Amino acid sequence: MESVVRPPSNIGSGPSGQHTKERCGDFQMPLHYPRYTLAEYQTMPEWKLDCLLKEYGLPITGDVEQKRNFAMGAFLWLH
């Protein structure tokens, strides 16, 4: 399989060479990985699940149990 490399682009660069928001889009990676326990996910209200999933750019569709299972699958690590 071949890799694809994009050529450097100056699109979205301001006069000082800094990139503008148009270049990078609206997504901004959160600084910290969520550290909730299994028990916390199991009792987390739907609005908090929605906020957490949205913060990481993940889908927030389905009922509360589907969101809860998705969040646990994405963020919990089995030891």
Secondary structure, DSSP 8 states (H G I E B T S, - for coil): ----------TTB-TTS-B-HHHH-S----SS-----HHHHHH--HHHHHHHHHHTT----S-HHHHHHHHHHHH----
